Amino acid sequence: MQSLLAQVQQRDTELTFKQALIDKLTHEMAILKRMKFAATSERFASTLSPEQRSLEPPRQSRRPVGLSQTVAA
């Protein structure tokens, strides 16, 4: 019975480690994608003509959602 409990604990430890590794790599991939695609979109935005830029919607300041917005009852 103890060997079964030891195996379960060992697998639980392995599972926790592997899930932490997956989470870490997923986070790294998100950062790398953000860096890659941000660079390409900035490069694309700099090649727009003034006429094309005038068609873009105005940029709004970034504020946390919910802090300045009120819900009408």
Distance bins in CASP14 RR format, pairs under 12 A and 6 or more apart:
PFRMAT RR
TARGET T0000
AUTHOR 0000-0000-0000
RMODE 2
METHOD distances of the structure
MODEL  1
1 7 0 0 0 0 0 1 0 0 0 0 0
1 8 0 0 0 0 0 1 0 0 0 0 0
2 8 0 0 0 0 0 1 0 0 0 0 0
2 9 0 0 0 0 0 1 0 0 0 0 0
3 9 0 0 0 0 0 1 0 0 0 0 0
3 10 0 0 0 0 0 1 0 0 0 0 0
4 10 0 0 0 0 0 1 0 0 0 0 0
4 11 0 0 0 0 0 1 0 0 0 0 0
5 11 0 0 0 0 0 1 0 0 0 0 0
5 12 0 0 0 0 0 1 0 0 0 0 0
6 12 0 0 0 0 0 1 0 0 0 0 0
6 13 0 0 0 0 0 1 0 0 0 0 0
7 13 0 0 0 0 0 1 0 0 0 0 0
7 14 0 0 0 0 0 1 0 0 0 0 0
8 14 0 0 0 0 0 1 0 0 0 0 0
8 15 0 0 0 0 0 1 0 0 0 0 0
9 15 0 0 0 0 0 1 0 0 0 0 0
9 16 0 0 0 0 0 1 0 0 0 0 0
10 16 0 0 0 0 0 1 0 0 0 0 0
10 17 0 0 0 0 0 1 0 0 0 0 0
11 17 0 0 0 0 0 1 0 0 0 0 0
11 18 0 0 0 0 0 1 0 0 0 0 0
12 18 0 0 0 0 0 1 0 0 0 0 0
12 19 0 0 0 0 0 1 0 0 0 0 0
13 19 0 0 0 0 0 1 0 0 0 0 0
13 20 0 0 0 0 0 1 0 0 0 0 0
14 20 0 0 0 0 0 1 0 0 0 0 0
14 21 0 0 0 0 0 1 0 0 0 0 0
15 21 0 0 0 0 0 1 0 0 0 0 0
15 22 0 0 0 0 0 1 0 0 0 0 0
16 22 0 0 0 0 0 1 0 0 0 0 0
16 23 0 0 0 0 0 1 0 0 0 0 0
17 23 0 0 0 0 0 1 0 0 0 0 0
17 24 0 0 0 0 0 1 0 0 0 0 0
18 24 0 0 0 0 0 1 0 0 0 0 0
18 25 0 0 0 0 0 1 0 0 0 0 0
19 25 0 0 0 0 0 1 0 0 0 0 0
19 26 0 0 0 0 0 1 0 0 0 0 0
20 26 0 0 0 0 0 1 0 0 0 0 0
20 27 0 0 0 0 0 1 0 0 0 0 0
21 27 0 0 0 0 0 1 0 0 0 0 0
21 28 0 0 0 0 0 1 0 0 0 0 0
22 28 0 0 0 0 0 1 0 0 0 0 0
22 29 0 0 0 0 0 1 0 0 0 0 0
23 29 0 0 0 0 0 1 0 0 0 0 0
23 30 0 0 0 0 0 1 0 0 0 0 0
24 30 0 0 0 0 0 1 0 0 0 0 0
24 31 0 0 0 0 0 1 0 0 0 0 0
25 31 0 0 0 0 0 1 0 0 0 0 0
25 32 0 0 0 0 0 1 0 0 0 0 0
26 32 0 0 0 0 0 1 0 0 0 0 0
26 33 0 0 0 0 0 1 0 0 0 0 0
27 33 0 0 0 0 0 1 0 0 0 0 0
27 34 0 0 0 0 0 1 0 0 0 0 0
28 34 0 0 0 0 0 1 0 0 0 0 0
28 35 0 0 0 0 0 1 0 0 0 0 0
29 35 0 0 0 0 0 1 0 0 0 0 0
29 36 0 0 0 0 0 1 0 0 0 0 0
30 36 0 0 0 0 0 1 0 0 0 0 0
30 37 0 0 0 0 0 1 0 0 0 0 0
30 38 0 0 0 0 0 1 0 0 0 0 0
31 37 0 0 0 0 0 1 0 0 0 0 0
31 38 0 0 0 0 0 1 0 0 0 0 0
32 38 0 0 0 0 0 1 0 0 0 0 0
32 39 0 0 0 0 0 1 0 0 0 0 0
33 39 0 0 0 0 0 1 0 0 0 0 0
33 40 0 0 0 0 0 1 0 0 0 0 0
33 41 0 0 0 0 0 1 0 0 0 0 0
34 40 0 0 0 0 0 1 0 0 0 0 0
34 41 0 0 0 0 0 1 0 0 0 0 0
34 42 0 0 0 0 0 1 0 0 0 0 0
35 41 0 0 0 0 0 1 0 0 0 0 0
35 42 0 0 0 0 0 1 0 0 0 0 0
36 42 0 0 0 0 0 1 0 0 0 0 0
36 43 0 0 0 0 0 1 0 0 0 0 0
37 43 0 0 0 0 0 1 0 0 0 0 0
37 44 0 0 0 0 0 1 0 0 0 0 0
38 44 0 0 0 0 0 1 0 0 0 0 0
38 45 0 0 0 0 0 1 0 0 0 0 0
39 45 0 0 0 0 0 1 0 0 0 0 0
39 46 0 0 0 0 0 1 0 0 0 0 0
40 46 0 0 0 0 0 1 0 0 0 0 0
40 47 0 0 0 0 0 1 0 0 0 0 0
41 47 0 0 0 0 0 1 0 0 0 0 0
41 48 0 0 0 0 0 1 0 0 0 0 0
42 48 0 0 0 0 0 1 0 0 0 0 0
44 52 0 0 0 0 0 1 0 0 0 0 0
44 53 0 0 0 0 0 1 0 0 0 0 0
44 56 0 0 0 0 0 1 0 0 0 0 0
45 52 0 0 0 0 1 0 0 0 0 0 0
45 53 0 0 0 0 1 0 0 0 0 0 0
45 56 0 0 0 0 1 0 0 0 0 0 0
45 59 0 0 0 0 0 1 0 0 0 0 0
46 52 0 0 0 0 0 1 0 0 0 0 0
46 53 0 0 0 0 1 0 0 0 0 0 0
47 53 0 0 0 0 0 1 0 0 0 0 0
48 54 0 0 0 0 1 0 0 0 0 0 0
48 55 0 0 0 0 1 0 0 0 0 0 0
48 56 1 0 0 1 0 0 0 0 0 0 0
49 55 0 0 0 0 0 1 0 0 0 0 0
49 56 0 0 0 0 0 1 0 0 0 0 0
50 56 0 0 0 0 0 1 0 0 0 0 0
53 59 0 0 0 0 0 1 0 0 0 0 0
60 68 0 0 0 0 0 1 0 0 0 0 0
61 68 0 0 0 0 0 1 0 0 0 0 0
62 68 0 0 0 0 0 1 0 0 0 0 0
63 69 0 0 0 0 1 0 0 0 0 0 0
65 71 0 0 0 0 0 1 0 0 0 0 0
END
